[in-house]
C-alpha cells in the first residue's frame, strides 16, 4: 500500500477511495502550533462576522496573519525543520516561514504571495500607514 502525505499530515492511500484518509500523528510542538493557528483563525472569523465595526480590519488581519504563521510553523516542525533561531533564541519570522514552507512543504508561489500580502496589509493597518478598503479582495483572481 502506497501512502502520500500532504502538508497538513493527512495520508491518502492509493488503494482506497479518494475521500478516505487517515490522520498522521502530529509531533507535540506541531500539535500545539496547529491549535494556536486554529484559535487565531476562529478569532479572525468571529471578528469578521461580528457586529462591531471598530477595529474589525485590524483584528481580522492580525489574527489571520498569526494563524497562517502558526500553521506554517506546525507544518515545518512536523517535517523536522527548525523554526527556532538558536543565535537569537526566538522563533523565525513570517517571511522566513513562508520561504521555508516553499522549500520544504510545497507552498506554491501564489500561496506564498497571498500570505505575504496578508502580512503586509496587517503591518500597514497595525502601524496606521495604510487603509484596507472594505471592497478589497485579496483572495480573488481579479486582485492579482
N, CA, C and O atoms as a GROMACS GRO file, in nm:
protein
  576
    1UNK      N    1   0.084  -0.117   0.000
    1UNK     CA    2   0.000   0.000   0.000
    1UNK      C    3   0.089   0.124   0.000
    1UNK      O    4   0.178   0.136   0.084
    2UNK      N    5   0.066   0.215  -0.093
    2UNK     CA    6   0.142   0.338  -0.102
    2UNK      C    7   0.066   0.450  -0.034
    2UNK      O    8  -0.056   0.461  -0.048
    3UNK      N    9   0.137   0.533   0.041
    3UNK     CA   10   0.071   0.646   0.108
    3UNK      C   11   0.142   0.775   0.071
    3UNK      O   12   0.264   0.782   0.069
    4UNK      N   13   0.064   0.875   0.042
    4UNK     CA   14   0.116   1.009   0.016
    4UNK      C   15   0.065   1.098   0.126
    4UNK      O   16  -0.054   1.095   0.159
    5UNK      N   17   0.154   1.180   0.185
    5UNK     CA   18   0.115   1.268   0.293
    5UNK      C   19   0.118   1.411   0.244
    5UNK      O   20   0.216   1.456   0.185
    6UNK      N   21   0.009   1.484   0.270
    6UNK     CA   22   0.008   1.625   0.232
    6UNK      C   23   0.069   1.708   0.344
    6UNK      O   24   0.108   1.653   0.447
    7UNK      N   25   0.077   1.839   0.325
    7UNK     CA   26   0.145   1.927   0.421
    7UNK      C   27   0.076   1.931   0.557
    7UNK      O   28   0.141   1.963   0.656
    8UNK      N   29  -0.052   1.899   0.564
    8UNK     CA   30  -0.124   1.905   0.692
    8UNK      C   31  -0.119   1.773   0.768
    8UNK      O   32  -0.177   1.763   0.876
    9UNK      N   33  -0.053   1.674   0.713
    9UNK     CA   34  -0.036   1.550   0.786
    9UNK      C   35  -0.138   1.443   0.756
    9UNK      O   36  -0.147   1.345   0.829
   10UNK      N   37  -0.216   1.458   0.650
   10UNK     CA   38  -0.312   1.355   0.615
   10UNK      C   39  -0.250   1.260   0.514
   10UNK      O   40  -0.183   1.302   0.420
   11UNK      N   41  -0.272   1.131   0.536
   11UNK     CA   42  -0.221   1.030   0.444
   11UNK      C   43  -0.335   0.986   0.352
   11UNK      O   44  -0.440   0.943   0.400
   12UNK      N   45  -0.314   0.998   0.225
   12UNK     CA   46  -0.411   0.950   0.127
   12UNK      C   47  -0.356   0.820   0.070
   12UNK      O   48  -0.254   0.822   0.001
   13UNK      N   49  -0.422   0.710   0.096
   13UNK     CA   50  -0.374   0.580   0.048
   13UNK      C   51  -0.425   0.557  -0.094
   13UNK      O   52  -0.542   0.581  -0.124
   14UNK      N   53  -0.336   0.512  -0.180
   14UNK     CA   54  -0.369   0.499  -0.321
   14UNK      C   55  -0.466   0.385  -0.349
   14UNK      O   56  -0.533   0.387  -0.452
   15UNK      N   57  -0.475   0.285  -0.261
   15UNK     CA   58  -0.566   0.174  -0.288
   15UNK      C   59  -0.701   0.194  -0.219
   15UNK      O   60  -0.783   0.102  -0.216
   16UNK      N   61  -0.724   0.312  -0.164
   16UNK     CA   62  -0.852   0.343  -0.100
   16UNK      C   63  -0.924   0.447  -0.184
   16UNK      O   64  -0.861   0.516  -0.265
   17UNK      N   65  -1.055   0.460  -0.168
   17UNK     CA   66  -1.126   0.568  -0.238
   17UNK      C   67  -1.066   0.703  -0.201
   17UNK      O   68  -1.012   0.719  -0.091
   18UNK      N   69  -1.075   0.799  -0.291
   18UNK     CA   70  -1.008   0.927  -0.270
   18UNK      C   71  -1.065   1.007  -0.154
   18UNK      O   72  -0.998   1.097  -0.104
   19UNK      N   73  -1.186   0.977  -0.109
   19UNK     CA   74  -1.244   1.052   0.001
   19UNK      C   75  -1.209   0.994   0.138
   19UNK      O   76  -1.256   1.046   0.240
   20UNK      N   77  -1.129   0.890   0.143
   20UNK     CA   78  -1.090   0.827   0.269
   20UNK      C   79  -0.946   0.867   0.301
   20UNK      O   80  -0.857   0.853   0.218
   21UNK      N   81  -0.926   0.915   0.422
   21UNK     CA   82  -0.790   0.948   0.464
   21UNK      C   83  -0.776   0.917   0.612
   21UNK      O   84  -0.875   0.914   0.685
   22UNK      N   85  -0.653   0.895   0.655
   22UNK     CA   86  -0.626   0.873   0.796
   22UNK      C   87  -0.533   0.982   0.844
   22UNK      O   88  -0.453   1.036   0.766
   23UNK      N   89  -0.543   1.016   0.970
   23UNK     CA   90  -0.460   1.123   1.024
   23UNK      C   91  -0.326   1.070   1.070
   23UNK      O   92  -0.316   0.963   1.132
   24UNK      N   93  -0.222   1.147   1.038
   24UNK     CA   94  -0.088   1.115   1.084
   24UNK      C   95  -0.073   1.174   1.224
   24UNK      O   96  -0.124   1.282   1.251
   25UNK      N   97  -0.005   1.104   1.312
   25UNK     CA   98   0.017   1.154   1.446
   25UNK      C   99   0.111   1.274   1.439
   25UNK      O  100   0.222   1.264   1.387
   26UNK      N  101   0.065   1.387   1.492
   26UNK     CA  102   0.146   1.508   1.492
   26UNK      C  103   0.242   1.509   1.610
   26UNK      O  104   0.211   1.459   1.718
   27UNK      N  105   0.358   1.566   1.586
   27UNK     CA  106   0.453   1.587   1.694
   27UNK      C  107   0.392   1.684   1.793
   27UNK      O  108   0.306   1.765   1.757
   28UNK      N  109   0.436   1.678   1.919
   28UNK     CA  110   0.378   1.762   2.024
   28UNK      C  111   0.382   1.911   1.988
   28UNK      O  112   0.281   1.980   2.000
   29UNK      N  113   0.498   1.961   1.943
   29UNK     CA  114   0.509   2.103   1.910
   29UNK      C  115   0.423   2.139   1.789
   29UNK      O  116   0.365   2.247   1.784
   30UNK      N  117   0.415   2.050   1.693
   30UNK     CA  118   0.330   2.074   1.576
   30UNK      C  119   0.184   2.080   1.617
   30UNK      O  120   0.108   2.164   1.567
   31UNK      N  121   0.144   1.993   1.708
   31UNK     CA  122   0.006   1.992   1.757
   31UNK      C  123  -0.026   2.123   1.830
   31UNK      O  124  -0.134   2.178   1.813
   32UNK      N  125   0.068   2.172   1.911
   32UNK     CA  126   0.049   2.297   1.984
   32UNK      C  127   0.037   2.414   1.887
   32UNK      O  128  -0.051   2.499   1.903
   33UNK      N  129   0.126   2.419   1.788
   33UNK     CA  130   0.121   2.527   1.689
   33UNK      C  131  -0.007   2.523   1.607
   33UNK      O  132  -0.064   2.628   1.575
   34UNK      N  133  -0.052   2.404   1.572
   34UNK     CA  134  -0.178   2.389   1.497
   34UNK      C  135  -0.295   2.439   1.581
   34UNK      O  136  -0.384   2.506   1.528
   35UNK      N  137  -0.296   2.407   1.710
   35UNK     CA  138  -0.403   2.455   1.799
   35UNK      C  139  -0.404   2.607   1.807
   35UNK      O  140  -0.511   2.668   1.806
   36UNK      N  141  -0.285   2.668   1.814
   36UNK     CA  142  -0.277   2.815   1.816
   36UNK      C  143  -0.329   2.873   1.685
   36UNK      O  144  -0.398   2.975   1.685
   37UNK      N  145  -0.296   2.809   1.574
   37UNK     CA  146  -0.343   2.855   1.444
   37UNK      C  147  -0.495   2.852   1.436
   37UNK      O  148  -0.557   2.946   1.388
   38UNK      N  149  -0.554   2.743   1.484
   38UNK     CA  150  -0.699   2.732   1.480
   38UNK      C  151  -0.766   2.834   1.571
   38UNK      O  152  -0.871   2.889   1.536
   39UNK      N  153  -0.708   2.860   1.688
   39UNK     CA  154  -0.763   2.963   1.778
   39UNK      C  155  -0.761   3.100   1.711
   39UNK      O  156  -0.859   3.174   1.717
   40UNK      N  157  -0.649   3.134   1.647
   40UNK     CA  158  -0.638   3.263   1.579
   40UNK      C  159  -0.734   3.271   1.462
   40UNK      O  160  -0.793   3.376   1.437
   41UNK      N  161  -0.750   3.162   1.389
   41UNK     CA  162  -0.843   3.162   1.277
   41UNK      C  163  -0.986   3.183   1.325
   41UNK      O  164  -1.062   3.258   1.263
   42UNK      N  165  -1.024   3.115   1.436
   42UNK     CA  166  -1.158   3.136   1.492
   42UNK      C  167  -1.178   3.280   1.534
   42UNK      O  168  -1.286   3.336   1.512
   43UNK      N  169  -1.076   3.342   1.594
   43UNK     CA  170  -1.085   3.484   1.634
   43UNK      C  171  -1.104   3.573   1.511
   43UNK      O  172  -1.184   3.667   1.514
   44UNK      N  173  -1.031   3.544   1.404
   44UNK     CA  174  -1.043   3.624   1.281
   44UNK      C  175  -1.184   3.614   1.224
   44UNK      O  176  -1.243   3.715   1.186
   45UNK      N  177  -1.237   3.493   1.218
   45UNK     CA  178  -1.372   3.472   1.164
   45UNK      C  179  -1.476   3.539   1.253
   45UNK      O  180  -1.570   3.602   1.203
   46UNK      N  181  -1.459   3.527   1.384
   46UNK     CA  182  -1.553   3.591   1.477
   46UNK      C  183  -1.550   3.743   1.461
   46UNK      O  184  -1.655   3.806   1.459
   47UNK      N  185  -1.432   3.801   1.449
   47UNK     CA  186  -1.421   3.946   1.430
   47UNK      C  187  -1.480   3.988   1.297
   47UNK      O  188  -1.548   4.090   1.288
   48UNK      N  189  -1.455   3.910   1.193
   48UNK     CA  190  -1.507   3.942   1.061
   48UNK      C  191  -1.659   3.941   1.060
   48UNK      O  192  -1.722   4.029   1.000
   49UNK      N  193  -1.718   3.842   1.126
   49UNK     CA  194  -1.864   3.828   1.127
   49UNK      C  195  -1.931   3.906   1.239
   49UNK      O  196  -2.054   3.909   1.246
   50UNK      N  197  -1.854   3.968   1.327
   50UNK     CA  198  -1.910   4.041   1.440
   50UNK      C  199  -1.985   4.166   1.399
   50UNK      O  200  -1.970   4.216   1.288
   51UNK      N  201  -2.066   4.217   1.491
   51UNK     CA  202  -2.145   4.336   1.462
   51UNK      C  203  -2.069   4.465   1.494
   51UNK      O  204  -2.115   4.573   1.457
   52UNK      N  205  -1.956   4.455   1.561
   52UNK     CA  206  -1.879   4.574   1.597
   52UNK      C  207  -1.783   4.610   1.485
   52UNK      O  208  -1.697   4.530   1.447
   53UNK      N  209  -1.798   4.731   1.432
   53UNK     CA  210  -1.714   4.776   1.321
   53UNK      C  211  -1.576   4.824   1.368
   53UNK      O  212  -1.480   4.823   1.292
   54UNK      N  213  -1.568   4.868   1.496
   54UNK     CA  214  -1.443   4.922   1.549
   54UNK      C  215  -1.333   4.816   1.552
   54UNK      O  216  -1.348   4.713   1.617
   55UNK      N  217  -1.225   4.842   1.482
   55UNK     CA  218  -1.110   4.753   1.484
   55UNK      C  219  -1.126   4.624   1.407
   55UNK      O  220  -1.042   4.534   1.418
   56UNK      N  221  -1.233   4.611   1.330
   56UNK     CA  222  -1.258   4.486   1.258
   56UNK      C  223  -1.142   4.451   1.164
   56UNK      O  224  -1.091   4.339   1.167
   57UNK      N  225  -1.101   4.545   1.081
   57UNK     CA  226  -0.996   4.517   0.982
   57UNK      C  227  -0.866   4.479   1.051
   57UNK      O  228  -0.801   4.382   1.013
   58UNK      N  229  -0.827   4.557   1.152
   58UNK     CA  230  -0.703   4.529   1.223
   58UNK      C  231  -0.708   4.391   1.288
   58UNK      O  232  -0.612   4.314   1.279
   59UNK      N  233  -0.818   4.360   1.354
   59UNK     CA  234  -0.832   4.233   1.424
   59UNK      C  235  -0.829   4.115   1.328
   59UNK      O  236  -0.761   4.016   1.353
   60UNK      N  237  -0.902   4.128   1.218
   60UNK     CA  238  -0.906   4.017   1.121
   60UNK      C  239  -0.768   3.994   1.063
   60UNK      O  240  -0.721   3.880   1.057
   61UNK      N  241  -0.701   4.101   1.019
   61UNK     CA  242  -0.568   4.084   0.959
   61UNK      C  243  -0.467   4.032   1.060
   61UNK      O  244  -0.384   3.946   1.027
   62UNK      N  245  -0.472   4.082   1.182
   62UNK     CA  246  -0.379   4.037   1.286
   62UNK      C  247  -0.393   3.888   1.312
   62UNK      O  248  -0.294   3.815   1.314
   63UNK      N  249  -0.515   3.843   1.332
   63UNK     CA  250  -0.537   3.701   1.364
   63UNK      C  251  -0.518   3.611   1.242
   63UNK      O  252  -0.473   3.498   1.255
   64UNK      N  253  -0.553   3.660   1.124
   64UNK     CA  254  -0.533   3.580   1.003
   64UNK      C  255  -0.384   3.560   0.975
   64UNK      O  256  -0.341   3.450   0.939
   65UNK      N  257  -0.306   3.666   0.992
   65UNK     CA  258  -0.160   3.655   0.973
   65UNK      C  259  -0.100   3.561   1.077
   65UNK      O  260  -0.015   3.478   1.044
   66UNK      N  261  -0.144   3.574   1.202
   66UNK     CA  262  -0.091   3.487   1.308
   66UNK      C  263  -0.128   3.341   1.282
   66UNK      O  264  -0.046   3.252   1.300
   67UNK      N  265  -0.251   3.318   1.239
   67UNK     CA  266  -0.295   3.182   1.210
   67UNK      C  267  -0.211   3.119   1.100
   67UNK      O  268  -0.171   3.003   1.110
   68UNK      N  269  -0.186   3.196   0.994
   68UNK     CA  270  -0.107   3.141   0.883
   68UNK      C  271   0.036   3.112   0.928
   68UNK      O  272   0.094   3.010   0.888
   69UNK      N  273   0.094   3.200   1.008
   69UNK     CA  274   0.231   3.178   1.055
   69UNK      C  275   0.240   3.055   1.145
   69UNK      O  276   0.333   2.975   1.131
   70UNK      N  277   0.145   3.038   1.236
   70UNK     CA  278   0.147   2.923   1.327
   70UNK      C  279   0.125   2.793   1.250
   70UNK      O  280   0.186   2.690   1.282
   71UNK      N  281   0.038   2.797   1.149
   71UNK     CA  282   0.014   2.676   1.071
   71UNK      C  283   0.137   2.639   0.988
   71UNK      O  284   0.172   2.521   0.978
   72UNK      N  285   0.203   2.738   0.930
   72UNK     CA  286   0.327   2.711   0.857
   72UNK      C  287   0.433   2.652   0.951
   72UNK      O  288   0.503   2.558   0.914
   73UNK      N  289   0.444   2.709   1.071
   73UNK     CA  290   0.542   2.656   1.167
   73UNK      C  291   0.507   2.514   1.208
   73UNK      O  292   0.596   2.431   1.225
   74UNK      N  293   0.378   2.484   1.224
   74UNK     CA  294   0.337   2.348   1.258
   74UNK      C  295   0.378   2.250   1.148
   74UNK      O  296   0.429   2.142   1.177
   75UNK      N  297   0.356   2.290   1.024
   75UNK     CA  298   0.394   2.204   0.911
   75UNK      C  299   0.546   2.184   0.909
   75UNK      O  300   0.593   2.072   0.890
   76UNK      N  301   0.621   2.292   0.929
   76UNK     CA  302   0.766   2.282   0.927
   76UNK      C  303   0.818   2.195   1.041
   76UNK      O  304   0.908   2.112   1.021
   77UNK      N  305   0.764   2.213   1.161
   77UNK     CA  306   0.805   2.131   1.276
   77UNK      C  307   0.775   1.984   1.248
   77UNK      O  308   0.857   1.897   1.277
   78UNK      N  309   0.658   1.956   1.192
   78UNK     CA  310   0.621   1.818   1.162
   78UNK      C  311   0.719   1.756   1.061
   78UNK      O  312   0.746   1.636   1.066
   79UNK      N  313   0.771   1.837   0.972
   79UNK     CA  314   0.866   1.788   0.872
   79UNK      C  315   1.010   1.789   0.923
   79UNK      O  316   1.102   1.753   0.850
   80UNK      N  317   1.030   1.829   1.049
   80UNK     CA  318   1.164   1.826   1.108
   80UNK      C  319   1.249   1.949   1.078
   80UNK      O  320   1.370   1.945   1.097
   81UNK      N  321   1.187   2.057   1.032
   81UNK     CA  322   1.259   2.180   1.002
   81UNK      C  323   1.264   2.265   1.130
   81UNK      O  324   1.164   2.280   1.200
   82UNK      N  325   1.380   2.318   1.159
   82UNK     CA  326   1.397   2.400   1.279
   82UNK      C  327   1.330   2.536   1.261
   82UNK      O  328   1.357   2.607   1.164
   83UNK      N  329   1.243   2.573   1.356
   83UNK     CA  330   1.176   2.703   1.349
   83UNK      C  331   1.227   2.798   1.459
   83UNK      O  332   1.179   2.911   1.469
   84UNK      N  333   1.320   2.753   1.538
   84UNK     CA  334   1.382   2.839   1.640
   84UNK      C  335   1.519   2.882   1.589
   84UNK      O  336   1.595   2.802   1.536
   85UNK      N  337   1.549   3.010   1.608
   85UNK     CA  338   1.679   3.064   1.572
   85UNK      C  339   1.767   3.056   1.697
   85UNK      O  340   1.746   3.134   1.790
   86UNK      N  341   1.864   2.963   1.701
   86UNK     CA  342   1.943   2.945   1.823
   86UNK      C  343   2.026   3.067   1.859
   86UNK      O  344   2.052   3.091   1.977
   87UNK      N  345   2.069   3.143   1.761
   87UNK     CA  346   2.150   3.261   1.789
   87UNK      C  347   2.067   3.370   1.857
   87UNK      O  348   2.114   3.435   1.950
   88UNK      N  349   1.944   3.389   1.812
   88UNK     CA  350   1.858   3.493   1.868
   88UNK      C  351   1.772   3.443   1.983
   88UNK      O  352   1.716   3.523   2.058
   89UNK      N  353   1.761   3.310   1.997
   89UNK     CA  354   1.675   3.248   2.097
   89UNK      C  355   1.528   3.286   2.081
   89UNK      O  356   1.455   3.298   2.179
   90UNK      N  357   1.487   3.305   1.958
   90UNK     CA  358   1.347   3.332   1.925
   90UNK      C  359   1.308   3.247   1.805
   90UNK      O  360   1.393   3.188   1.740
   91UNK      N  361   1.180   3.243   1.779
   91UNK     CA  362   1.136   3.169   1.661
   91UNK      C  363   1.152   3.256   1.536
   91UNK      O  364   1.162   3.378   1.545
   92UNK      N  365   1.154   3.190   1.424
   92UNK     CA  366   1.172   3.261   1.297
   92UNK      C  367   1.047   3.344   1.267
   92UNK      O  368   0.940   3.317   1.321
   93UNK      N  369   1.061   3.444   1.182
   93UNK     CA  370   0.951   3.532   1.147
   93UNK      C  371   0.866   3.479   1.033
   93UNK      O  372   0.892   3.372   0.978
   94UNK      N  373   0.766   3.557   0.999
   94UNK     CA  374   0.670   3.517   0.896
   94UNK      C  375   0.736   3.494   0.761
   94UNK      O  376   0.710   3.393   0.695
   95UNK      N  377   0.821   3.587   0.718
   95UNK     CA  378   0.884   3.575   0.586
   95UNK      C  379   0.972   3.450   0.578
   95UNK      O  380   0.970   3.380   0.476
   96UNK      N  381   1.046   3.422   0.682
   96UNK     CA  382   1.131   3.302   0.685
   96UNK      C  383   1.044   3.176   0.682
   96UNK      O  384   1.081   3.077   0.618
   97UNK      N  385   0.930   3.179   0.751
   97UNK     CA  386   0.837   3.065   0.748
   97UNK      C  387   0.788   3.039   0.607
   97UNK      O  388   0.785   2.925   0.561
   98UNK      N  389   0.750   3.146   0.538
   98UNK     CA  390   0.700   3.132   0.401
   98UNK      C  391   0.809   3.074   0.311
   98UNK      O  392   0.783   2.982   0.233
   99UNK      N  393   0.930   3.126   0.324
   99UNK     CA  394   1.041   3.078   0.240
   99UNK      C  395   1.070   2.930   0.268
   99UNK      O  396   1.088   2.852   0.175
  100UNK      N  397   1.073   2.891   0.394
  100UNK     CA  398   1.098   2.752   0.429
  100UNK      C  399   0.984   2.661   0.383
  100UNK      O  400   1.007   2.548   0.339
  101UNK      N  401   0.861   2.710   0.394
  101UNK     CA  402   0.746   2.630   0.351
  101UNK      C  403   0.746   2.610   0.199
  101UNK      O  404   0.704   2.506   0.150
  102UNK      N  405   0.793   2.709   0.126
  102UNK     CA  406   0.805   2.691  -0.019
  102UNK      C  407   0.907   2.582  -0.052
  102UNK      O  408   0.889   2.506  -0.147
  103UNK      N  409   1.012   2.574   0.028
  103UNK     CA  410   1.117   2.476   0.003
  103UNK      C  411   1.082   2.337   0.056
  103UNK      O  412   1.108   2.237  -0.010
  104UNK      N  413   1.022   2.330   0.175
  104UNK     CA  414   1.001   2.202   0.242
  104UNK      C  415   0.858   2.149   0.237
  104UNK      O  416   0.836   2.029   0.254
  105UNK      N  417   0.760   2.237   0.214
  105UNK     CA  418   0.620   2.193   0.229
  105UNK      C  419   0.536   2.217   0.105
  105UNK      O  420   0.413   2.216   0.112
  106UNK      N  421   0.598   2.238  -0.008
  106UNK     CA  422   0.528   2.253  -0.136
  106UNK      C  423   0.432   2.371  -0.139
  106UNK      O  424   0.330   2.366  -0.208
  107UNK      N  425   0.463   2.478  -0.066
  107UNK     CA  426   0.384   2.600  -0.074
  107UNK      C  427   0.413   2.663  -0.210
  107UNK      O  428   0.529   2.684  -0.245
  108UNK      N  429   0.309   2.694  -0.285
  108UNK     CA  430   0.328   2.749  -0.420
  108UNK      C  431   0.360   2.898  -0.412
  108UNK      O  432   0.341   2.962  -0.309
  109UNK      N  433   0.407   2.953  -0.522
  109UNK     CA  434   0.438   3.096  -0.529
  109UNK      C  435   0.312   3.180  -0.510
  109UNK      O  436   0.316   3.284  -0.446
  110UNK      N  437   0.199   3.134  -0.566
  110UNK     CA  438   0.072   3.207  -0.549
  110UNK      C  439   0.028   3.207  -0.402
  110UNK      O  440  -0.014   3.310  -0.350
  111UNK      N  441   0.039   3.092  -0.337
  111UNK     CA  442   0.003   3.083  -0.196
  111UNK      C  443   0.094   3.169  -0.111
  111UNK      O  444   0.049   3.238  -0.019
  112UNK      N  445   0.224   3.166  -0.141
  112UNK     CA  446   0.321   3.249  -0.069
  112UNK      C  447   0.290   3.397  -0.089
  112UNK      O  448   0.299   3.476   0.005
  113UNK      N  449   0.254   3.434  -0.210
  113UNK     CA  450   0.217   3.572  -0.238
  113UNK      C  451   0.097   3.618  -0.158
  113UNK      O  452   0.094   3.730  -0.108
  114UNK      N  453  -0.003   3.531  -0.147
  114UNK     CA  454  -0.121   3.564  -0.068
  114UNK      C  455  -0.083   3.584   0.079
  114UNK      O  456  -0.129   3.680   0.142
  115UNK      N  457  -0.001   3.496   0.133
  115UNK     CA  458   0.041   3.508   0.273
  115UNK      C  459   0.123   3.634   0.296
  115UNK      O  460   0.110   3.700   0.399
  116UNK      N  461   0.208   3.667   0.200
  116UNK     CA  462   0.288   3.791   0.211
  116UNK      C  463   0.198   3.915   0.203
  116UNK      O  464   0.223   4.014   0.271
  117UNK      N  465   0.095   3.908   0.121
  117UNK     CA  466   0.001   4.020   0.110
  117UNK      C  467  -0.073   4.041   0.241
  117UNK      O  468  -0.086   4.155   0.287
  118UNK      N  469  -0.121   3.934   0.301
  118UNK     CA  470  -0.190   3.945   0.431
  118UNK      C  471  -0.093   4.003   0.535
  118UNK      O  472  -0.133   4.088   0.615
  119UNK      N  473   0.032   3.958   0.535
  119UNK     CA  474   0.130   4.010   0.630
  119UNK      C  475   0.155   4.159   0.607
  119UNK      O  476   0.163   4.235   0.703
  120UNK      N  477   0.168   4.200   0.482
  120UNK     CA  478   0.192   4.341   0.452
  120UNK      C  479   0.072   4.428   0.488
  120UNK      O  480   0.088   4.538   0.539
  121UNK      N  481  -0.049   4.378   0.460
  121UNK     CA  482  -0.170   4.453   0.497
  121UNK      C  483  -0.183   4.464   0.648
  121UNK      O  484  -0.221   4.569   0.700
  122UNK      N  485  -0.152   4.356   0.718
  122UNK     CA  486  -0.156   4.360   0.864
  122UNK      C  487  -0.058   4.462   0.919
  122UNK      O  488  -0.091   4.539   1.008
  123UNK      N  489   0.063   4.461   0.865
  123UNK     CA  490   0.166   4.553   0.910
  123UNK      C  491   0.124   4.698   0.884
  123UNK      O  492   0.138   4.783   0.972
  124UNK      N  493   0.073   4.726   0.766
  124UNK     CA  494   0.030   4.862   0.733
  124UNK      C  495  -0.088   4.905   0.820
  124UNK      O  496  -0.089   5.017   0.870
  125UNK      N  497  -0.184   4.818   0.836
  125UNK     CA  498  -0.302   4.851   0.917
  125UNK      C  499  -0.266   4.872   1.063
  125UNK      O  500  -0.317   4.964   1.128
  126UNK      N  501  -0.180   4.787   1.115
  126UNK     CA  502  -0.146   4.794   1.257
  126UNK      C  503  -0.062   4.918   1.289
  126UNK      O  504  -0.066   4.968   1.401
  127UNK      N  505   0.014   4.966   1.192
  127UNK     CA  506   0.101   5.081   1.217
  127UNK      C  507   0.048   5.209   1.155
  127UNK      O  508   0.123   5.306   1.139
  128UNK      N  509  -0.081   5.212   1.120
  128UNK     CA  510  -0.151   5.330   1.070
  128UNK      C  511  -0.094   5.385   0.941
  128UNK      O  512  -0.112   5.503   0.911
  129UNK      N  513  -0.027   5.304   0.864
  129UNK     CA  514   0.032   5.352   0.740
  129UNK      C  515  -0.058   5.328   0.620
  129UNK      O  516  -0.032   5.379   0.512
  130UNK      N  517  -0.161   5.253   0.638
  130UNK     CA  518  -0.245   5.222   0.524
  130UNK      C  519  -0.387   5.197   0.564
  130UNK      O  520  -0.418   5.176   0.681
  131UNK      N  521  -0.473   5.200   0.466
  131UNK     CA  522  -0.614   5.171   0.487
  131UNK      C  523  -0.652   5.060   0.391
  131UNK      O  524  -0.622   5.066   0.271
  132UNK      N  525  -0.716   4.958   0.444
  132UNK     CA  526  -0.763   4.848   0.361
  132UNK      C  527  -0.909   4.876   0.330
  132UNK      O  528  -0.993   4.869   0.419
  133UNK      N  529  -0.940   4.908   0.204
  133UNK     CA  530  -1.080   4.939   0.172
  133UNK      C  531  -1.168   4.817   0.191
  133UNK      O  532  -1.125   4.704   0.173
  134UNK      N  533  -1.290   4.841   0.227
  134UNK     CA  534  -1.385   4.733   0.253
  134UNK      C  535  -1.406   4.647   0.130
  134UNK      O  536  -1.436   4.528   0.142
  135UNK      N  537  -1.389   4.704   0.012
  135UNK     CA  538  -1.408   4.630  -0.112
  135UNK      C  539  -1.282   4.556  -0.156
  135UNK      O  540  -1.281   4.493  -0.261
  136UNK      N  541  -1.175   4.565  -0.075
  136UNK     CA  542  -1.051   4.497  -0.110
  136UNK      C  543  -1.076   4.347  -0.119
  136UNK      O  544  -1.143   4.288  -0.035
  137UNK      N  545  -1.020   4.287  -0.222
  137UNK     CA  546  -1.042   4.147  -0.248
  137UNK      C  547  -0.909   4.080  -0.277
  137UNK      O  548  -0.872   4.062  -0.393
  138UNK      N  549  -0.836   4.043  -0.172
  138UNK     CA  550  -0.703   3.986  -0.192
  138UNK      C  551  -0.709   3.839  -0.230
  138UNK      O  552  -0.608   3.783  -0.274
  139UNK      N  553  -0.824   3.776  -0.215
  139UNK     CA  554  -0.832   3.633  -0.241
  139UNK      C  555  -0.890   3.598  -0.377
  139UNK      O  556  -0.904   3.480  -0.410
  140UNK      N  557  -0.922   3.698  -0.456
  140UNK     CA  558  -0.983   3.669  -0.585
  140UNK      C  559  -0.881   3.688  -0.698
  140UNK      O  560  -0.788   3.767  -0.682
  141UNK      N  561  -0.898   3.620  -0.809
  141UNK     CA  562  -0.804   3.633  -0.920
  141UNK      C  563  -0.797   3.775  -0.975
  141UNK      O  564  -0.694   3.815  -1.029
  142UNK      N  565  -0.906   3.851  -0.963
  142UNK     CA  566  -0.907   3.987  -1.016
  142UNK      C  567  -0.808   4.075  -0.943
  142UNK      O  568  -0.761   4.174  -1.000
  143UNK      N  569  -0.774   4.041  -0.816
  143UNK     CA  570  -0.684   4.125  -0.737
  143UNK      C  571  -0.539   4.108  -0.779
  143UNK      O  572  -0.456   4.194  -0.747
  144UNK      N  573  -0.504   3.999  -0.849
  144UNK     CA  574  -0.365   3.979  -0.885
  144UNK      C  575  -0.326   4.054  -1.007
  144UNK      O  576  -0.212   4.047  -1.051
   0.00000   0.00000   0.00000
